[in-house]
Amino acid sequence: MLPIPNPTAFTLFGLEIRWYAITMVTGILLAFIFVMYRLKRFGIDQDSFLDFFLFLIPISIIGARLYYVAFEWHYYRYHIWEIFNIRSGGLAIHGALLFGLLVCVFYCRIKKYNLLKFLDLLIPAVSLGQAIGRWGNYFNMEAHGRITKVPWAIPIYDLAGEVIHVHPTFLYESIGDLALFIFLVIFENKYEKKCGQATFLYMIFYSILRFFVEGLRTDSLIFLGLRQAQLISIAFIIIGIIGLIYVQKKGKPFKLLTEKDVNAEKVS
């Protein structure tokens, strides 16, 4: 379905610029633009959000890398300097989500924002960024699935240098993330009644998607003999269900500024 890719997009002053980095940056930029478009309706100042964003992205990337390294320590303990080489991959989304959540908690406490409503602002953009960023796995020929004969299989090189055809698990997750992004936007505009509902729905649906996609992968991070991403997914599904029940009963109403309110602020 797709050819064997060249991981290098181009060379600049002798430095290889990889498609992995380009897809990651593109995903982050589009997610950022989407959030900036929504800020006014959430009553958040753009300059204040820019300060937050400048902390969020590097800390999330650090978290994604540390999470990956922690579960691959048997390799990195002997290759310490490789920890800093993220150009060839090795970022775990669960690490980014956890570290990003910590930044959100501190930011909302300082600015006195409702944390769940603030997460609802960000969470569709997270799904959008994931949908694009997953293509970095394709260009790095990583995070793929088992050998298969399905018509949409993709070719990669195995350890012996032979071409094999495998499940494009990056594509499965990319499509699922894009569908989740569209669902969350529609849900917010038509159905969300309590702060946090969109966030907990993301936790549930993304975790279900990741659980099944992870079952096809051959490079899963392992914890106590089990695929850690599946364990985390199960935990997130449980937290998401409990969170939905809680906000349904005790959550604060989800309200956005109308276009009239936003225009009134501009005039004033």
Contacts in CASP RR format, 6 or more apart in sequence:
PFRMAT RR
TARGET T0000
AUTHOR 0000-0000-0000
METHOD contacts of the structure
MODEL  1
MLPIPNPTAFTLFGLEIRWYAITMVTGILLAFIFVMYRLKRFGIDQDSFL
DFFLFLIPISIIGARLYYVAFEWHYYRYHIWEIFNIRSGGLAIHGALLFG
LLVCVFYCRIKKYNLLKFLDLLIPAVSLGQAIGRWGNYFNMEAHGRITKV
PWAIPIYDLAGEVIHVHPTFLYESIGDLALFIFLVIFENKYEKKCGQATF
LYMIFYSILRFFVEGLRTDSLIFLGLRQAQLISIAFIIIGIIGLIYVQKK
GKPFKLLTEKDVNAEKVS
1 151 0 8 1.000
1 152 0 8 1.000
1 153 0 8 1.000
1 154 0 8 1.000
1 168 0 8 1.000
2 138 0 8 1.000
2 154 0 8 1.000
2 155 0 8 1.000
2 168 0 8 1.000
3 155 0 8 1.000
4 141 0 8 1.000
4 155 0 8 1.000
4 156 0 8 1.000
4 157 0 8 1.000
4 163 0 8 1.000
5 19 0 8 1.000
5 138 0 8 1.000
5 139 0 8 1.000
5 141 0 8 1.000
6 19 0 8 1.000
6 139 0 8 1.000
7 18 0 8 1.000
7 19 0 8 1.000
7 20 0 8 1.000
7 88 0 8 1.000
7 139 0 8 1.000
7 140 0 8 1.000
7 141 0 8 1.000
8 16 0 8 1.000
8 17 0 8 1.000
8 18 0 8 1.000
8 19 0 8 1.000
9 17 0 8 1.000
9 18 0 8 1.000
9 19 0 8 1.000
9 22 0 8 1.000
10 17 0 8 1.000
11 17 0 8 1.000
16 87 0 8 1.000
18 87 0 8 1.000
18 88 0 8 1.000
18 139 0 8 1.000
18 140 0 8 1.000
19 135 0 8 1.000
19 136 0 8 1.000
19 139 0 8 1.000
19 140 0 8 1.000
20 87 0 8 1.000
20 88 0 8 1.000
20 89 0 8 1.000
20 136 0 8 1.000
20 137 0 8 1.000
20 139 0 8 1.000
20 140 0 8 1.000
21 87 0 8 1.000
23 132 0 8 1.000
23 133 0 8 1.000
23 134 0 8 1.000
23 135 0 8 1.000
23 136 0 8 1.000
23 139 0 8 1.000
24 91 0 8 1.000
24 133 0 8 1.000
24 136 0 8 1.000
26 132 0 8 1.000
26 133 0 8 1.000
27 128 0 8 1.000
27 129 0 8 1.000
27 132 0 8 1.000
27 133 0 8 1.000
28 57 0 8 1.000
28 129 0 8 1.000
30 128 0 8 1.000
30 129 0 8 1.000
30 132 0 8 1.000
31 125 0 8 1.000
31 126 0 8 1.000
31 128 0 8 1.000
31 129 0 8 1.000
32 53 0 8 1.000
32 125 0 8 1.000
34 124 0 8 1.000
34 125 0 8 1.000
34 128 0 8 1.000
35 49 0 8 1.000
35 121 0 8 1.000
35 122 0 8 1.000
35 125 0 8 1.000
36 46 0 8 1.000
36 49 0 8 1.000
38 121 0 8 1.000
39 45 0 8 1.000
39 46 0 8 1.000
39 49 0 8 1.000
39 121 0 8 1.000
40 257 0 8 1.000
40 262 0 8 1.000
40 265 0 8 1.000
41 256 0 8 1.000
41 257 0 8 1.000
41 258 0 8 1.000
41 262 0 8 1.000
42 117 0 8 1.000
42 118 0 8 1.000
42 121 0 8 1.000
42 256 0 8 1.000
42 257 0 8 1.000
43 257 0 8 1.000
44 113 0 8 1.000
44 118 0 8 1.000
44 121 0 8 1.000
48 111 0 8 1.000
52 103 0 8 1.000
52 107 0 8 1.000
55 103 0 8 1.000
55 107 0 8 1.000
56 100 0 8 1.000
56 103 0 8 1.000
56 104 0 8 1.000
59 99 0 8 1.000
59 100 0 8 1.000
59 102 0 8 1.000
59 103 0 8 1.000
60 95 0 8 1.000
60 96 0 8 1.000
60 97 0 8 1.000
60 99 0 8 1.000
60 100 0 8 1.000
60 103 0 8 1.000
61 86 0 8 1.000
61 91 0 8 1.000
61 96 0 8 1.000
62 99 0 8 1.000
63 95 0 8 1.000
63 96 0 8 1.000
63 98 0 8 1.000
63 99 0 8 1.000
63 100 0 8 1.000
64 90 0 8 1.000
64 91 0 8 1.000
64 92 0 8 1.000
64 93 0 8 1.000
64 95 0 8 1.000
64 96 0 8 1.000
64 99 0 8 1.000
65 83 0 8 1.000
65 86 0 8 1.000
65 90 0 8 1.000
65 91 0 8 1.000
65 92 0 8 1.000
66 95 0 8 1.000
66 99 0 8 1.000
67 92 0 8 1.000
67 94 0 8 1.000
67 95 0 8 1.000
67 96 0 8 1.000
67 98 0 8 1.000
68 90 0 8 1.000
68 91 0 8 1.000
68 92 0 8 1.000
68 95 0 8 1.000
68 221 0 8 1.000
69 76 0 8 1.000
69 83 0 8 1.000
71 92 0 8 1.000
71 221 0 8 1.000
71 222 0 8 1.000
71 223 0 8 1.000
71 228 0 8 1.000
72 221 0 8 1.000
75 82 0 8 1.000
76 82 0 8 1.000
76 83 0 8 1.000
88 140 0 8 1.000
89 140 0 8 1.000
89 142 0 8 1.000
90 142 0 8 1.000
92 221 0 8 1.000
93 130 0 8 1.000
94 229 0 8 1.000
94 232 0 8 1.000
97 126 0 8 1.000
101 119 0 8 1.000
104 115 0 8 1.000
104 118 0 8 1.000
104 119 0 8 1.000
104 122 0 8 1.000
105 115 0 8 1.000
107 113 0 8 1.000
107 118 0 8 1.000
108 114 0 8 1.000
108 115 0 8 1.000
108 118 0 8 1.000
114 195 0 8 1.000
114 252 0 8 1.000
116 195 0 8 1.000
116 196 0 8 1.000
116 199 0 8 1.000
116 247 0 8 1.000
116 251 0 8 1.000
116 252 0 8 1.000
117 195 0 8 1.000
117 196 0 8 1.000
117 252 0 8 1.000
117 254 0 8 1.000
119 196 0 8 1.000
119 199 0 8 1.000
120 188 0 8 1.000
120 192 0 8 1.000
120 195 0 8 1.000
120 196 0 8 1.000
120 197 0 8 1.000
120 198 0 8 1.000
120 199 0 8 1.000
120 254 0 8 1.000
123 184 0 8 1.000
123 198 0 8 1.000
123 199 0 8 1.000
123 202 0 8 1.000
124 181 0 8 1.000
124 184 0 8 1.000
124 185 0 8 1.000
124 188 0 8 1.000
124 198 0 8 1.000
124 202 0 8 1.000
126 202 0 8 1.000
127 177 0 8 1.000
127 178 0 8 1.000
127 180 0 8 1.000
127 181 0 8 1.000
127 184 0 8 1.000
127 202 0 8 1.000
127 206 0 8 1.000
128 177 0 8 1.000
128 178 0 8 1.000
128 181 0 8 1.000
129 177 0 8 1.000
130 173 0 8 1.000
130 174 0 8 1.000
130 177 0 8 1.000
130 206 0 8 1.000
131 174 0 8 1.000
131 175 0 8 1.000
131 176 0 8 1.000
131 177 0 8 1.000
131 178 0 8 1.000
131 181 0 8 1.000
132 174 0 8 1.000
133 174 0 8 1.000
134 143 0 8 1.000
134 170 0 8 1.000
134 171 0 8 1.000
134 173 0 8 1.000
134 174 0 8 1.000
134 177 0 8 1.000
135 170 0 8 1.000
135 174 0 8 1.000
136 170 0 8 1.000
137 143 0 8 1.000
137 144 0 8 1.000
137 169 0 8 1.000
137 170 0 8 1.000
138 154 0 8 1.000
138 168 0 8 1.000
138 170 0 8 1.000
138 171 0 8 1.000
141 156 0 8 1.000
141 157 0 8 1.000
142 219 0 8 1.000
143 169 0 8 1.000
143 170 0 8 1.000
143 217 0 8 1.000
143 219 0 8 1.000
144 154 0 8 1.000
144 156 0 8 1.000
144 166 0 8 1.000
144 167 0 8 1.000
144 168 0 8 1.000
144 169 0 8 1.000
144 170 0 8 1.000
144 217 0 8 1.000
144 218 0 8 1.000
144 219 0 8 1.000
145 166 0 8 1.000
145 167 0 8 1.000
145 168 0 8 1.000
145 169 0 8 1.000
145 216 0 8 1.000
145 217 0 8 1.000
145 218 0 8 1.000
146 166 0 8 1.000
146 167 0 8 1.000
146 216 0 8 1.000
146 218 0 8 1.000
147 164 0 8 1.000
147 165 0 8 1.000
147 166 0 8 1.000
148 165 0 8 1.000
148 166 0 8 1.000
148 167 0 8 1.000
149 165 0 8 1.000
150 167 0 8 1.000
152 168 0 8 1.000
152 171 0 8 1.000
153 165 0 8 1.000
153 166 0 8 1.000
153 167 0 8 1.000
153 168 0 8 1.000
154 165 0 8 1.000
154 166 0 8 1.000
154 168 0 8 1.000
154 171 0 8 1.000
155 163 0 8 1.000
155 164 0 8 1.000
155 165 0 8 1.000
156 163 0 8 1.000
156 164 0 8 1.000
156 165 0 8 1.000
156 166 0 8 1.000
157 163 0 8 1.000
157 164 0 8 1.000
158 164 0 8 1.000
166 218 0 8 1.000
167 216 0 8 1.000
169 213 0 8 1.000
169 216 0 8 1.000
169 217 0 8 1.000
172 213 0 8 1.000
172 216 0 8 1.000
173 209 0 8 1.000
173 210 0 8 1.000
173 213 0 8 1.000
176 209 0 8 1.000
177 206 0 8 1.000
177 209 0 8 1.000
180 202 0 8 1.000
180 205 0 8 1.000
180 206 0 8 1.000
180 209 0 8 1.000
183 201 0 8 1.000
183 205 0 8 1.000
184 198 0 8 1.000
184 201 0 8 1.000
184 202 0 8 1.000
187 197 0 8 1.000
187 198 0 8 1.000
187 201 0 8 1.000
188 198 0 8 1.000
192 198 0 8 1.000
192 254 0 8 1.000
193 253 0 8 1.000
193 254 0 8 1.000
194 247 0 8 1.000
194 248 0 8 1.000
194 251 0 8 1.000
194 252 0 8 1.000
194 253 0 8 1.000
194 254 0 8 1.000
195 247 0 8 1.000
195 251 0 8 1.000
195 252 0 8 1.000
195 253 0 8 1.000
195 254 0 8 1.000
196 243 0 8 1.000
196 247 0 8 1.000
196 251 0 8 1.000
196 254 0 8 1.000
197 244 0 8 1.000
197 247 0 8 1.000
197 248 0 8 1.000
197 254 0 8 1.000
200 239 0 8 1.000
200 240 0 8 1.000
200 241 0 8 1.000
200 243 0 8 1.000
200 244 0 8 1.000
200 247 0 8 1.000
201 240 0 8 1.000
201 244 0 8 1.000
203 236 0 8 1.000
203 237 0 8 1.000
203 239 0 8 1.000
203 240 0 8 1.000
204 236 0 8 1.000
204 237 0 8 1.000
204 240 0 8 1.000
204 241 0 8 1.000
204 244 0 8 1.000
206 236 0 8 1.000
207 232 0 8 1.000
207 233 0 8 1.000
207 234 0 8 1.000
207 236 0 8 1.000
207 237 0 8 1.000
208 233 0 8 1.000
208 237 0 8 1.000
210 229 0 8 1.000
210 230 0 8 1.000
210 233 0 8 1.000
211 229 0 8 1.000
211 230 0 8 1.000
211 233 0 8 1.000
211 234 0 8 1.000
211 237 0 8 1.000
214 220 0 8 1.000
214 227 0 8 1.000
214 229 0 8 1.000
214 230 0 8 1.000
214 233 0 8 1.000
215 227 0 8 1.000
215 230 0 8 1.000
220 227 0 8 1.000
220 228 0 8 1.000
220 229 0 8 1.000
220 230 0 8 1.000
221 227 0 8 1.000
221 228 0 8 1.000
221 229 0 8 1.000
222 228 0 8 1.000
223 231 0 8 1.000
257 265 0 8 1.000
END
